[in-house]
Amino acid sequence: LVRAYTDFENLVPLGFGYRESSDLPTFPIFWRERILEQPVWQDMVDEVPTNVAQANADDWFSKSKYWSDRYFELRSRYPVKVGGWPTWIQGSDWPKDAQFLFQVDSTFKGKMSFGDSGSFYLFKTLDSWVIRGDCY
């Protein structure tokens, strides 16, 4: 069940331990600390000027203030990522004109596996929801 709200005023809590089916695992969502992020190369390749994309030096991307090992540490500890940029495994598969909402990664503790240690990503367009998935 996914509900979308424009504000918290009319938020309807599901209650502790809620689940649609007892066959589905329940695990807590730990909100990650907020860190600076940047898109992966594939998410921005059409936006980068040709002379920059074809340049020999890539320091402007790989050594930017947004690049951090903390990002990968958080991903390995928490299986849910809300907002920001999706952490693609096989490369970008961003739906056209969609907003990234959240992703859920495979987790042994949560007894959830998507392919070979994969993830699924939920996006919202103006009139629909789009789910993408990838794995190793």
N, CA, C and O atoms as a MOPAC input file, in Angstrom:
PM7 MOZYME 1SCF
protein

 N      0.84600 1    -1.17100 1     0.00000 1
 C      0.00000 1     0.00000 1     0.00000 1
 C      0.89100 1     1.23300 1     0.00000 1
 O      1.76400 1     1.37300 1     0.85600 1
 N      0.67300 1     2.12100 1    -0.95500 1
 C      1.41200 1     3.37200 1    -1.00700 1
 C      0.41000 1     4.50500 1    -0.99000 1
 O     -0.49800 1     4.56100 1    -1.81900 1
 N      0.58000 1     5.40300 1    -0.04300 1
 C     -0.25800 1     6.59100 1     0.03300 1
 C      0.63500 1     7.80200 1    -0.17100 1
 O      1.75400 1     7.84500 1     0.34000 1
 N      0.15100 1     8.77900 1    -0.91200 1
 C      0.91800 1     9.99800 1    -1.14800 1
 C      0.18200 1    11.17500 1    -0.52400 1
 O     -1.02300 1    11.33500 1    -0.71800 1
 N      0.90600 1    11.99300 1     0.22400 1
 C      0.33700 1    13.15200 1     0.89800 1
 C      1.12000 1    14.39900 1     0.50800 1
 O      2.33000 1    14.33300 1     0.29300 1
 N      0.44500 1    15.51200 1     0.41800 1
 C      1.13400 1    16.77300 1     0.13800 1
 C      1.65000 1    17.42300 1     1.41500 1
 O      2.54400 1    18.26700 1     1.36300 1
 N      1.09400 1    17.03600 1     2.56700 1
 C      1.57200 1    17.52300 1     3.85000 1
 C      1.25800 1    16.47700 1     4.92200 1
 O      0.61000 1    15.46700 1     4.64400 1
 N      1.71900 1    16.72700 1     6.13500 1
 C      1.53200 1    15.76100 1     7.22200 1
 C      0.20000 1    15.91900 1     7.95200 1
 O     -0.14400 1    15.07800 1     8.78200 1
 N     -0.53900 1    16.95700 1     7.66600 1
 C     -1.76200 1    17.26400 1     8.40500 1
 C     -2.79500 1    16.13500 1     8.31900 1
 O     -3.41600 1    15.80000 1     9.32700 1
 N     -2.98500 1    15.55600 1     7.16300 1
 C     -3.99400 1    14.50300 1     6.98200 1
 C     -3.40000 1    13.10200 1     6.93200 1
 O     -4.04300 1    12.17300 1     6.44300 1
 N     -2.20000 1    12.94400 1     7.42600 1
 C     -1.51500 1    11.65700 1     7.41400 1
 C     -2.28900 1    10.62500 1     8.23300 1
 O     -2.68900 1    10.90000 1     9.36400 1
 N     -2.49600 1     9.44900 1     7.66700 1
 C     -3.22400 1     8.38700 1     8.35500 1
 C     -2.21200 1     7.32800 1     8.79200 1
 O     -1.66200 1     6.62400 1     7.94500 1
 N     -1.95400 1     7.20000 1    10.10500 1
 C     -0.99500 1     6.19000 1    10.56200 1
 C     -1.54500 1     4.77600 1    10.37100 1
 O     -2.74100 1     4.53000 1    10.53000 1
 N     -0.65200 1     3.86500 1    10.03000 1
 C     -1.05100 1     2.47200 1     9.84100 1
 C     -1.02800 1     1.70100 1    11.15100 1
 O     -1.68300 1     0.66700 1    11.27800 1
 N     -0.28800 1     2.19200 1    12.10900 1
 C     -0.22000 1     1.50400 1    13.39400 1
 C      1.00600 1     0.62100 1    13.48300 1
 O      1.62400 1     0.30400 1    12.46600 1
 N      1.35700 1     0.22800 1    14.68100 1
 C      2.55200 1    -0.57500 1    14.91700 1
 C      2.37800 1    -1.97900 1    14.35600 1
 O      1.34900 1    -2.61800 1    14.57700 1
 N      3.37400 1    -2.45500 1    13.63500 1
 C      3.37100 1    -3.83300 1    13.14100 1
 C      2.37400 1    -4.10100 1    12.03700 1
 O      2.04500 1    -5.26000 1    11.78300 1
 N      1.88200 1    -3.07000 1    11.37200 1
 C      0.89800 1    -3.26100 1    10.31400 1
 C      1.51100 1    -3.99600 1     9.13200 1
 O      2.65000 1    -3.73300 1     8.74700 1
 N      0.74900 1    -4.91400 1     8.56300 1
 C      1.12900 1    -5.55000 1     7.30100 1
 C     -0.11300 1    -6.12700 1     6.64500 1
 O     -1.04400 1    -6.55900 1     7.32300 1
 N     -0.11600 1    -6.13100 1     5.32500 1
 C     -1.25600 1    -6.63400 1     4.56300 1
 C     -1.41400 1    -8.13900 1     4.71900 1
 O     -2.53400 1    -8.64800 1     4.74700 1
 N     -0.29800 1    -8.85200 1     4.82000 1
 C     -0.32500 1   -10.31000 1     4.88900 1
 C      0.72000 1   -10.79100 1     5.88400 1
 O      1.80400 1   -10.21500 1     5.96900 1
 N      0.41200 1   -11.82300 1     6.62400 1
 C      1.39100 1   -12.36000 1     7.57500 1
 C      2.54100 1   -13.05100 1     6.84900 1
 O      3.56100 1   -13.36800 1     7.46200 1
 N      2.38100 1   -13.28800 1     5.53400 1
 C      3.46100 1   -13.90000 1     4.74900 1
 C      4.55900 1   -12.90600 1     4.40500 1
 O      5.66700 1   -13.30400 1     4.04500 1
 N      4.25700 1   -11.59800 1     4.51400 1
 C      5.24300 1   -10.58900 1     4.18200 1
 C      6.03200 1   -10.20600 1     5.42600 1
 O      5.45300 1   -10.02800 1     6.49700 1
 N      7.35600 1   -10.07700 1     5.29300 1
 C      8.16200 1    -9.68400 1     6.45700 1
 C      7.90400 1    -8.22600 1     6.82600 1
 O      7.56600 1    -7.40200 1     5.97500 1
 N      8.06900 1    -7.93200 1     8.09100 1
 C      7.96200 1    -6.56400 1     8.57300 1
 C      9.31500 1    -6.17300 1     9.13400 1
 O      9.87000 1    -6.87700 1     9.97800 1
 N      9.84100 1    -5.06100 1     8.67100 1
 C     11.08400 1    -4.57200 1     9.23800 1
 C     11.00200 1    -3.05800 1     9.31300 1
 O     10.35800 1    -2.42400 1     8.47700 1
 N     11.65300 1    -2.47700 1    10.31200 1
 C     11.53700 1    -1.03400 1    10.50700 1
 C     12.26800 1    -0.26400 1     9.42000 1
 O     13.26000 1    -0.73400 1     8.86300 1
 N     11.76500 1     0.92000 1     9.13000 1
 C     12.45700 1     1.82200 1     8.22100 1
 C     13.26600 1     2.78500 1     9.07200 1
 O     12.72100 1     3.49900 1     9.91500 1
 N     14.55500 1     2.79700 1     8.84300 1
 C     15.42500 1     3.73100 1     9.53900 1
 C     15.68500 1     4.88800 1     8.59700 1
 O     16.28500 1     4.70300 1     7.53800 1
 N     15.24000 1     6.08000 1     8.96700 1
 C     15.47600 1     7.24000 1     8.11900 1
 C     16.94900 1     7.55300 1     8.15100 1
 O     17.53100 1     7.75200 1     9.21700 1
 N     17.54200 1     7.59700 1     6.99400 1
 C     18.97200 1     7.87500 1     6.90400 1
 C     19.25100 1     9.33900 1     7.20000 1
 O     18.42900 1    10.22800 1     6.97500 1
 N     20.44700 1     9.53600 1     7.71400 1
 C     20.85300 1    10.92000 1     7.88000 1
 C     20.94900 1    11.55100 1     6.50000 1
 O     21.18300 1    10.86600 1     5.50400 1
 N     20.77300 1    12.81200 1     6.45500 1
 C     20.80600 1    13.52100 1     5.17500 1
 C     22.25200 1    13.78200 1     4.77500 1
 O     23.02800 1    14.34000 1     5.55000 1
 N     22.60500 1    13.37700 1     3.56500 1
 C     23.95500 1    13.63700 1     3.05800 1
 C     23.83600 1    14.29100 1     1.68400 1
 O     22.82300 1    14.14900 1     0.99700 1
 N     24.87100 1    14.99500 1     1.30500 1
 C     24.90600 1    15.57000 1    -0.03400 1
 C     25.00300 1    14.43200 1    -1.04400 1
 O     25.75000 1    13.47600 1    -0.83600 1
 N     24.25700 1    14.53100 1    -2.12800 1
 C     24.26900 1    13.49500 1    -3.15200 1
 C     24.41400 1    14.11300 1    -4.53200 1
 O     24.16700 1    15.30200 1    -4.73300 1
 N     24.81500 1    13.29100 1    -5.45900 1
 C     24.81600 1    13.68300 1    -6.85600 1
 C     24.28500 1    12.51200 1    -7.65800 1
 O     24.34400 1    11.37400 1    -7.19200 1
 N     23.76800 1    12.76000 1    -8.85500 1
 C     23.30400 1    11.65700 1    -9.68300 1
 C     24.48500 1    10.81600 1   -10.14500 1
 O     25.62300 1    11.28400 1   -10.17200 1
 N     24.20200 1     9.57500 1   -10.50900 1
 C     25.24000 1     8.76300 1   -11.13400 1
 C     25.45700 1     9.30900 1   -12.54400 1
 O     24.61300 1    10.03700 1   -13.06500 1
 N     26.56200 1     8.96600 1   -13.14700 1
 C     26.91600 1     9.48600 1   -14.46300 1
 C     25.79600 1     9.27000 1   -15.48100 1
 O     25.48600 1    10.17400 1   -16.25800 1
 N     25.18800 1     8.08300 1   -15.48400 1
 C     24.15200 1     7.77900 1   -16.47600 1
 C     22.91300 1     8.66400 1   -16.31300 1
 O     22.22100 1     8.92100 1   -17.29800 1
 N     22.61800 1     9.13400 1   -15.10600 1
 C     21.44900 1     9.97500 1   -14.88400 1
 C     21.64300 1    11.39500 1   -15.41500 1
 O     20.66500 1    12.11600 1   -15.61400 1
 N     22.87400 1    11.80000 1   -15.64300 1
 C     23.10000 1    13.17900 1   -16.06500 1
 C     23.82900 1    13.29900 1   -17.38700 1
 O     24.14100 1    14.41200 1   -17.81100 1
 N     24.11100 1    12.18400 1   -18.05600 1
 C     24.92800 1    12.22500 1   -19.26400 1
 C     24.31800 1    13.09700 1   -20.36200 1
 O     25.06000 1    13.73300 1   -21.11000 1
 N     22.99700 1    13.14600 1   -20.48100 1
 C     22.37200 1    13.97900 1   -21.50800 1
 C     22.37400 1    15.45700 1   -21.13800 1
 O     22.10400 1    16.30700 1   -21.98600 1
 N     22.67500 1    15.76900 1   -19.88900 1
 C     22.66400 1    17.15600 1   -19.42100 1
 C     24.04600 1    17.80700 1   -19.46600 1
 O     24.16300 1    19.02800 1   -19.36400 1
 N     25.10000 1    16.98500 1   -19.62100 1
 C     26.47100 1    17.49500 1   -19.57500 1
 C     26.88000 1    17.96500 1   -20.97400 1
 O     26.68000 1    17.23500 1   -21.94400 1
 N     27.43900 1    19.14800 1   -21.09300 1
 C     27.90100 1    19.61100 1   -22.40400 1
 C     28.91200 1    18.63600 1   -23.01600 1
 O     29.70700 1    18.03200 1   -22.29700 1
 N     28.88000 1    18.48700 1   -24.31200 1
 C     29.73400 1    17.52300 1   -25.01300 1
 C     31.20600 1    17.73200 1   -24.70500 1
 O     31.93000 1    16.76000 1   -24.49400 1
 N     31.67100 1    18.99100 1   -24.67200 1
 C     33.10200 1    19.22300 1   -24.42100 1
 C     33.50500 1    18.78900 1   -23.01500 1
 O     34.66400 1    18.43400 1   -22.80100 1
 N     32.59600 1    18.80600 1   -22.06400 1
 C     32.88900 1    18.31800 1   -20.70900 1
 C     32.84400 1    16.79300 1   -20.69100 1
 O     33.72500 1    16.15400 1   -20.11700 1
 N     31.82800 1    16.20600 1   -21.31400 1
 C     31.67300 1    14.75300 1   -21.32900 1
 C     32.83300 1    14.06000 1   -22.02400 1
 O     33.18800 1    12.94100 1   -21.65300 1
 N     33.43000 1    14.69500 1   -23.02100 1
 C     34.52700 1    14.07800 1   -23.77800 1
 C     35.90100 1    14.46400 1   -23.25500 1
 O     36.91200 1    14.04800 1   -23.82100 1
 N     35.95900 1    15.24500 1   -22.19300 1
 C     37.23900 1    15.67500 1   -21.63500 1
 C     37.96500 1    14.49400 1   -20.99900 1
 O     37.33600 1    13.55400 1   -20.51400 1
 N     39.28700 1    14.55400 1   -21.00600 1
 C     40.09100 1    13.48700 1   -20.40900 1
 C     39.99700 1    13.47400 1   -18.88800 1
 O     40.03400 1    12.40300 1   -18.28200 1
 N     39.87700 1    14.62500 1   -18.26700 1
 C     39.82600 1    14.71700 1   -16.80700 1
 C     38.38700 1    14.54600 1   -16.32600 1
 O     37.46500 1    15.15100 1   -16.87300 1
 N     38.20600 1    13.72100 1   -15.30400 1
 C     36.86400 1    13.54300 1   -14.73700 1
 C     36.81400 1    13.96700 1   -13.27300 1
 O     35.88800 1    13.60000 1   -12.55000 1
 N     37.80100 1    14.73300 1   -12.84000 1
 C     37.83900 1    15.18600 1   -11.44200 1
 C     36.60200 1    15.97500 1   -11.05300 1
 O     36.15100 1    15.88900 1    -9.91000 1
 N     36.04300 1    16.74200 1   -11.98200 1
 C     34.86700 1    17.55800 1   -11.69200 1
 C     33.70600 1    16.69400 1   -11.19900 1
 O     32.83900 1    17.17300 1   -10.46800 1
 N     33.69300 1    15.41400 1   -11.60300 1
 C     32.61300 1    14.50400 1   -11.19100 1
 C     33.04000 1    13.62500 1   -10.01600 1
 O     32.37800 1    13.60800 1    -8.97900 1
 N     34.12800 1    12.90800 1   -10.17600 1
 C     34.52200 1    11.91600 1    -9.16200 1
 C     35.11800 1    12.53100 1    -7.90800 1
 O     35.21900 1    11.85100 1    -6.88700 1
 N     35.51400 1    13.78700 1    -7.95400 1
 C     36.07400 1    14.42400 1    -6.75200 1
 C     35.22400 1    15.60400 1    -6.29800 1
 O     35.72100 1    16.53600 1    -5.66600 1
 N     33.95500 1    15.55300 1    -6.62300 1
 C     33.07800 1    16.65800 1    -6.22000 1
 C     32.77100 1    16.56100 1    -4.73300 1
 O     33.02500 1    15.53400 1    -4.10400 1
 N     32.22000 1    17.64000 1    -4.17300 1
 C     31.87900 1    17.65700 1    -2.74800 1
 C     30.74000 1    16.70600 1    -2.42400 1
 O     30.48700 1    16.42300 1    -1.25300 1
 N     30.05100 1    16.20900 1    -3.44200 1
 C     28.93000 1    15.30200 1    -3.23400 1
 C     29.36400 1    13.83700 1    -3.16400 1
 O     28.57500 1    12.98600 1    -2.75200 1
 N     30.56700 1    13.53600 1    -3.54800 1
 C     31.06500 1    12.15800 1    -3.59200 1
 C     31.56800 1    11.77400 1    -2.21000 1
 O     32.40800 1    12.46900 1    -1.63900 1
 N     31.05700 1    10.66400 1    -1.66300 1
 C     31.42500 1    10.30200 1    -0.30100 1
 C     31.28300 1     8.79400 1    -0.09100 1
 O     30.34400 1     8.17600 1    -0.59200 1
 N     32.22200 1     8.21100 1     0.65500 1
 C     32.10200 1     6.80000 1     1.02600 1
 C     30.97500 1     6.59700 1     2.03200 1
 O     30.47900 1     5.48100 1     2.18200 1
 N     30.56800 1     7.64700 1     2.71300 1
 C     29.47100 1     7.57100 1     3.68700 1
 C     28.18300 1     7.10000 1     3.01900 1
 O     27.37600 1     6.40000 1     3.63000 1
 N     28.00300 1     7.48300 1     1.78400 1
 C     26.82700 1     7.09000 1     1.00800 1
 C     26.73500 1     5.56100 1     0.91700 1
 O     25.67000 1     4.98900 1     1.14800 1
 N     27.84100 1     4.90800 1     0.58500 1
 C     27.84400 1     3.45200 1     0.44100 1
 C     27.74400 1     2.75000 1     1.79400 1
 O     27.16200 1     1.67000 1     1.89300 1
 N     28.30300 1     3.35400 1     2.82400 1
 C     28.18500 1     2.80600 1     4.17500 1
 C     26.72000 1     2.79700 1     4.61000 1
 O     26.24300 1     1.80300 1     5.15800 1
 N     26.01000 1     3.88700 1     4.37200 1
 C     24.59700 1     3.96000 1     4.74500 1
 C     23.77100 1     2.93900 1     3.96100 1
 O     22.87800 1     2.30100 1     4.51900 1
 N     24.06600 1     2.78800 1     2.68400 1
 C     23.30600 1     1.83600 1     1.87000 1
 C     23.48500 1     0.40700 1     2.38400 1
 O     22.54100 1    -0.38300 1     2.34900 1
 N     24.66400 1     0.07300 1     2.85300 1
 C     24.89900 1    -1.28900 1     3.32900 1
 C     24.21100 1    -1.55200 1     4.66700 1
 O     23.95200 1    -2.70600 1     5.00700 1
 N     23.91100 1    -0.49500 1     5.43400 1
 C     23.29100 1    -0.67300 1     6.74500 1
 C     21.77900 1    -0.55300 1     6.74700 1
 O     21.11200 1    -1.18100 1     7.56900 1
 N     21.22100 1     0.25200 1     5.83300 1
 C     19.78300 1     0.51500 1     5.83600 1
 C     19.18000 1     0.17200 1     4.47700 1
 O     19.62000 1     0.70800 1     3.46000 1
 N     18.18600 1    -0.70600 1     4.44100 1
 C     17.65800 1    -1.18600 1     3.16300 1
 C     16.65700 1    -0.26800 1     2.46800 1
 O     16.21400 1    -0.58600 1     1.36400 1
 N     16.28800 1     0.85000 1     3.07000 1
 C     15.31600 1     1.74500 1     2.45600 1
 C     15.94300 1     3.12900 1     2.29900 1
 O     16.52400 1     3.67100 1     3.23900 1
 N     15.81600 1     3.68700 1     1.10900 1
 C     16.32200 1     5.03600 1     0.83900 1
 C     15.16200 1     5.86900 1     0.31000 1
 O     14.52900 1     5.50000 1    -0.67900 1
 N     14.88600 1     6.98000 1     0.96200 1
 C     13.78500 1     7.85400 1     0.57200 1
 C     14.35900 1     9.13100 1    -0.01400 1
 O     15.19200 1     9.78700 1     0.61200 1
 N     13.91100 1     9.49000 1    -1.22500 1
 C     14.31900 1    10.72900 1    -1.86200 1
 C     15.74900 1    10.72200 1    -2.34800 1
 O     16.44200 1     9.70600 1    -2.29800 1
 N     16.17200 1    11.86900 1    -2.81600 1
 C     17.52700 1    12.00200 1    -3.35200 1
 C     17.63500 1    11.36600 1    -4.72600 1
 O     16.78000 1    11.56200 1    -5.59000 1
 N     18.68900 1    10.61100 1    -4.90900 1
 C     18.93900 1     9.92900 1    -6.18300 1
 C     18.92100 1     8.42200 1    -5.96300 1
 O     19.43000 1     7.95300 1    -4.94500 1
 N     18.35100 1     7.64900 1    -6.88700 1
 C     18.38000 1     6.19600 1    -6.73700 1
 C     19.81200 1     5.67000 1    -6.85700 1
 O     20.63300 1     6.23500 1    -7.58000 1
 N     20.09200 1     4.60200 1    -6.15100 1
 C     21.40700 1     3.97700 1    -6.24500 1
 C     21.31600 1     2.79100 1    -7.19300 1
 O     21.12400 1     1.65400 1    -6.76500 1
 N     21.45400 1     3.06100 1    -8.46000 1
 C     21.34900 1     2.02800 1    -9.48800 1
 C     22.47700 1     1.02600 1    -9.36200 1
 O     23.58500 1     1.37500 1    -8.95300 1
 N     22.20100 1    -0.20900 1    -9.71100 1
 C     23.21200 1    -1.26100 1    -9.70000 1
 C     23.73700 1    -1.47800 1   -11.11900 1
 O     24.94800 1    -1.56100 1   -11.32500 1
 N     22.84500 1    -1.56700 1   -12.08400 1
 C     23.22100 1    -1.84600 1   -13.46700 1
 C     23.22600 1    -0.60600 1   -14.35500 1
 O     23.42100 1    -0.72800 1   -15.56500 1
 N     23.02400 1     0.54000 1   -13.81100 1
 C     22.96500 1     1.75900 1   -14.61400 1
 C     21.56300 1     2.33500 1   -14.59900 1
 O     20.59500 1     1.64100 1   -14.28600 1
 N     21.46600 1     3.58100 1   -14.93300 1
 C     20.21700 1     4.32100 1   -14.83400 1
 C     19.10700 1     3.75000 1   -15.70400 1
 O     19.32800 1     3.36700 1   -16.85300 1
 N     17.90900 1     3.70100 1   -15.13200 1
 C     16.70800 1     3.29300 1   -15.85900 1
 C     15.55900 1     4.20100 1   -15.41800 1
 O     14.44700 1     3.74200 1   -15.15900 1
 N     15.85500 1     5.49800 1   -15.34000 1
 C     14.91400 1     6.49600 1   -14.83300 1
 C     13.75500 1     6.64900 1   -15.80900 1
 O     13.98600 1     6.91900 1   -16.98800 1
 N     12.50900 1     6.48500 1   -15.35400 1
 C     11.35700 1     6.67100 1   -16.23600 1
 C     11.23500 1     8.13400 1   -16.68800 1
 O     11.58300 1     9.05000 1   -15.94200 1
 N     10.74900 1     8.33900 1   -17.88300 1
 C     10.60500 1     9.68700 1   -18.44300 1
 C      9.61900 1    10.51200 1   -17.60400 1
 O      8.53800 1    10.04300 1   -17.24900 1
 N     10.01500 1    11.72800 1   -17.30300 1
 C      9.17500 1    12.68900 1   -16.57100 1
 C      8.66400 1    12.14800 1   -15.23900 1
 O      7.51400 1    12.38500 1   -14.87100 1
 N      9.50400 1    11.43200 1   -14.52400 1
 C      9.10300 1    10.84400 1   -13.24200 1
 C      9.94300 1    11.42200 1   -12.10300 1
 O     11.06900 1    11.87600 1   -12.30600 1
 N      9.37300 1    11.39400 1   -10.91500 1
 C     10.06000 1    11.82400 1    -9.70600 1
 C     10.40400 1    10.58300 1    -8.88900 1
 O      9.54100 1     9.74100 1    -8.63900 1
 N     11.67100 1    10.46900 1    -8.47200 1
 C     12.09500 1     9.34600 1    -7.63600 1
 C     11.54400 1     9.53300 1    -6.22500 1
 O     11.68700 1    10.60600 1    -5.63800 1
 N     10.90700 1     8.47900 1    -5.67500 1
 C     10.35800 1     8.55400 1    -4.32400 1
 C     11.19800 1     7.76500 1    -3.33500 1
 O     11.70100 1     8.32400 1    -2.35900 1
 N     11.35600 1     6.45600 1    -3.58200 1
 C     12.16200 1     5.66300 1    -2.66300 1
 C     12.62800 1     4.36900 1    -3.32100 1
 O     12.14600 1     3.97600 1    -4.38300 1
 N     13.57600 1     3.72300 1    -2.65600 1
 C     14.04700 1     2.42000 1    -3.10400 1
 C     14.13400 1     1.49500 1    -1.90400 1
 O     14.32000 1     1.93000 1    -0.76700 1
 N     13.99400 1     0.20600 1    -2.18800 1
 C     14.16200 1    -0.82100 1    -1.17100 1
 C     15.20200 1    -1.80100 1    -1.69100 1
 O     15.07700 1    -2.33100 1    -2.79500 1
 N     16.23000 1    -2.03600 1    -0.88300 1
 C     17.30300 1    -2.94900 1    -1.25300 1
 C     17.04800 1    -4.31800 1    -0.64000 1
 O     16.36400 1    -4.43800 1     0.37600 1
 N     17.60000 1    -5.34200 1    -1.26400 1
 C     17.55300 1    -6.67800 1    -0.67400 1
 C     18.18800 1    -6.63600 1     0.70500 1
 O     19.16300 1    -5.92000 1     0.93300 1
 N     17.62200 1    -7.41300 1     1.62200 1
 C     18.17800 1    -7.45400 1     2.96800 1
 C     17.96800 1    -8.83700 1     3.56300 1
 O     16.85800 1    -9.36900 1     3.55800 1
 N     19.04200 1    -9.40600 1     4.07100 1
 C     18.95700 1   -10.71900 1     4.69800 1
 C     18.10900 1   -10.64400 1     5.96200 1
 O     17.26600 1   -11.50700 1     6.20700 1
 N     18.33900 1    -9.60200 1     6.76200 1
 C     17.60700 1    -9.44200 1     8.02000 1
 C     16.10400 1    -9.29400 1     7.77700 1
 O     15.29800 1    -9.85600 1     8.51800 1
 N     15.73100 1    -8.54900 1     6.75500 1
 C     14.32700 1    -8.35600 1     6.43500 1
 C     13.73200 1    -9.48500 1     5.62100 1
 O     12.54600 1    -9.45100 1     5.29600 1
 N     14.53200 1   -10.48700 1     5.28600 1
 C     14.10500 1   -11.64600 1     4.50200 1
 C     13.49100 1   -11.21700 1     3.16600 1
 O     12.49300 1   -11.77500 1     2.70900 1
 N     14.12800 1   -10.20000 1     2.54900 1
 C     13.66500 1    -9.74200 1     1.25200 1
 C     14.82500 1    -9.79700 1     0.27400 1
 O     15.91500 1    -9.29300 1     0.54700 1
 N     14.57200 1   -10.41600 1    -0.86800 1
 C     15.61400 1   -10.50900 1    -1.88100 1
 C     15.00600 1   -10.21600 1    -3.24100 1
 O     13.96800 1   -10.76900 1    -3.60700 1
 N     15.65500 1    -9.35400 1    -3.97100 1
 C     15.23000 1    -8.99100 1    -5.31300 1
 C     16.33300 1    -9.41900 1    -6.27000 1
 O     17.34200 1    -8.72800 1    -6.41400 1
 N     16.13800 1   -10.55000 1    -6.91700 1
 C     17.19000 1   -11.06300 1    -7.79600 1
 C     18.42600 1   -11.37700 1    -6.98500 1
 O     18.32300 1   -11.90100 1    -5.87600 1
 N     19.58900 1   -11.06600 1    -7.51800 1
 C     20.85600 1   -11.28700 1    -6.83100 1
 C     21.24400 1   -10.00400 1    -6.10200 1
 O     21.92500 1    -9.14700 1    -6.66400 1
 N     20.81100 1    -9.87700 1    -4.85500 1
 C     21.10100 1    -8.69300 1    -4.03000 1
 C     20.68000 1    -7.40700 1    -4.73100 1
 O     21.43800 1    -6.43800 1    -4.77200 1
 N     19.47800 1    -7.40000 1    -5.27900 1
 C     18.99900 1    -6.26100 1    -6.05400 1
 C     18.20300 1    -5.25300 1    -5.26300 1
 O     18.13500 1    -5.30300 1    -4.03500 1
 N     17.60600 1    -4.34300 1    -5.99400 1
 C     16.80300 1    -3.26800 1    -5.41800 1
 C     15.60100 1    -3.01100 1    -6.30900 1
 O     15.61400 1    -3.32700 1    -7.49900 1
 N     14.54500 1    -2.42300 1    -5.70900 1
 C     13.47800 1    -1.90700 1    -6.54700 1
 C     13.29100 1    -0.43700 1    -6.21100 1
 O     13.56100 1     0.00200 1    -5.09300 1
 N     12.82300 1     0.31500 1    -7.20300 1
 C     12.75700 1     1.76300 1    -7.12800 1
 C     11.33800 1     2.19300 1    -7.48900 1
 O     10.77300 1     1.70900 1    -8.47000 1
 N     10.76800 1     3.08600 1    -6.71000 1
 C      9.42300 1     3.57100 1    -6.97500 1
 C      9.49200 1     5.03400 1    -7.41300 1
 O     10.11700 1     5.87100 1    -6.76100 1
 N      8.82400 1     5.31600 1    -8.54600 1
 C      8.77100 1     6.65200 1    -9.12500 1
 C      7.31800 1     7.06500 1    -9.27600 1
 O      6.42500 1     6.22100 1    -9.34200 1
 N      7.08900 1     8.36600 1    -9.33000 1
 C      5.75000 1     8.91300 1    -9.54700 1
 C      5.78600 1     9.83100 1   -10.75500 1
 O      6.61700 1    10.73500 1   -10.83400 1
 N      4.86600 1     9.59100 1   -11.71300 1
 C      4.67300 1    10.50800 1   -12.82600 1
 C      3.41200 1    11.31200 1   -12.52700 1
 O      2.80400 1    11.13900 1   -11.47000 1
 N      3.01800 1    12.17900 1   -13.43400 1
 C      1.81600 1    12.98100 1   -13.20600 1
 C      0.56900 1    12.13500 1   -13.01500 1
 O     -0.31800 1    12.50200 1   -12.24400 1
 N      0.49300 1    11.00000 1   -13.71100 1
 C     -0.74300 1    10.21000 1   -13.64700 1
 C     -0.55900 1     8.73400 1   -13.30200 1
 O     -1.51000 1     7.95900 1   -13.40900 1
 N      0.63500 1     8.33200 1   -12.89300 1
 C      0.81600 1     6.91100 1   -12.56600 1
 C      2.03900 1     6.69300 1   -11.67700 1
 O      2.80100 1     7.61500 1   -11.38900 1
 N      2.19400 1     5.45700 1   -11.26100 1
 C      3.35400 1     5.00100 1   -10.50200 1
 C      4.19500 1     4.13500 1   -11.43300 1
 O      3.65400 1     3.43400 1   -12.28900 1
 N      5.50700 1     4.18200 1   -11.27200 1
 C      6.39900 1     3.35400 1   -12.07800 1
 C      7.36500 1     2.65400 1   -11.13100 1
 O      7.96600 1     3.28300 1   -10.26000 1
 N      7.50500 1     1.34700 1   -11.31100 1
 C      8.45900 1     0.56800 1   -10.51200 1
 C      9.56700 1     0.07700 1   -11.43900 1
 O      9.29800 1    -0.43100 1   -12.52700 1
 N     10.78100 1     0.23000 1   -11.01000 1
 C     11.94500 1    -0.30000 1   -11.72700 1
 C     12.69000 1    -1.21200 1   -10.75400 1
 O     12.55400 1    -1.07900 1    -9.53800 1
 N     13.46000 1    -2.11900 1   -11.28800 1
 C     14.26300 1    -2.99200 1   -10.45400 1
 C     15.53200 1    -3.38000 1   -11.16500 1
 O     15.57200 1    -3.41600 1   -12.39400 1
 N     16.57700 1    -3.67300 1   -10.40500 1
 C     17.80100 1    -4.22200 1   -10.97900 1
 C     18.53500 1    -5.01600 1    -9.91800 1
 O     18.23100 1    -4.92500 1    -8.72900 1
 N     19.49600 1    -5.78800 1   -10.36100 1
 C     20.26800 1    -6.62500 1    -9.43200 1
 C     21.65600 1    -6.89600 1   -10.03600 1
 O     21.94300 1    -6.50300 1   -11.16700 1
 N     22.50300 1    -7.57100 1    -9.26100 1
 C     23.86300 1    -7.87500 1    -9.71400 1
 C     23.84200 1    -9.03400 1   -10.67400 1
 O     24.89100 1    -9.44400 1   -11.17000 1

